[in-house]
Amino acid sequence: MIRAAFPDGRTTIEYQVAEGDTVATRATLRGTHLGPFMGVPASNQKLAWSLLLMDQIVDGKIVLHYANADWVSVLVKLGVVPPPPNPPKP
C-alpha cells in the first residue's frame, strides 16, 4: 500500500540503538503521493513522516518486528483530517 502510493519513497535512519537482541530505530520516510493512499487519490504532494521501529534479531534474522508510523500527520497534510488544536500555553 505504501509503495504503491509513494513509489519514490525513501527511508532515512535518524537514530538507531541495539541492546541484547533488540534494535530500536527512529526513521523518516519521504515520498511523493503518486497513488491512492487510504482512499485518498494521488495529490502529487511531497510528504515526510516519522517511523519508530523495534526489531528482535535471533541468529541474524528478524523474528519480531513492530512499526509505528505517524499516520495522523500524513492525513493532516493530505487534508483528510483537521490538524490537532494548539495546546494551551502554560
Residue pairs with C-beta under 8 A, 6 or more apart in sequence:
1 37
1 38
2 9
2 29
2 37
3 9
4 35
4 36
5 31
5 33
5 34
5 35
5 36
5 37
5 42
6 29
6 31
6 32
6 33
6 34
6 35
6 37
6 47
7 31
7 32
7 34
7 35
8 31
8 32
8 34
9 29
9 30
9 31
10 29
10 30
10 31
11 27
11 28
11 29
11 30
11 51
12 27
12 28
12 30
13 25
13 26
13 27
14 26
14 27
14 28
15 25
15 26
16 23
16 24
16 25
16 26
17 23
17 24
18 24
21 56
21 57
21 58
22 54
22 55
22 56
22 57
23 53
23 54
23 55
23 57
24 52
24 53
24 54
25 51
25 52
25 53
25 54
25 55
26 50
26 51
26 52
26 53
27 50
27 51
27 53
28 48
28 49
28 50
28 51
29 48
29 49
29 50
29 51
29 69
30 46
30 47
30 48
31 46
31 47
32 44
32 45
32 46
32 47
33 40
33 42
33 43
33 44
33 45
33 46
33 47
33 78
34 42
34 44
35 42
36 42
37 74
37 78
38 71
38 75
38 80
40 75
40 78
40 80
43 78
45 77
45 78
47 74
47 77
47 78
49 69
49 70
49 71
49 73
49 74
50 69
50 70
50 73
51 67
51 68
51 69
51 70
52 67
52 68
52 69
53 65
53 66
53 67
53 68
54 64
54 65
54 66
55 62
55 64
55 65
55 66
56 62
56 63
56 64
56 65
57 63
72 81
72 84
75 81
76 82
76 83
76 84
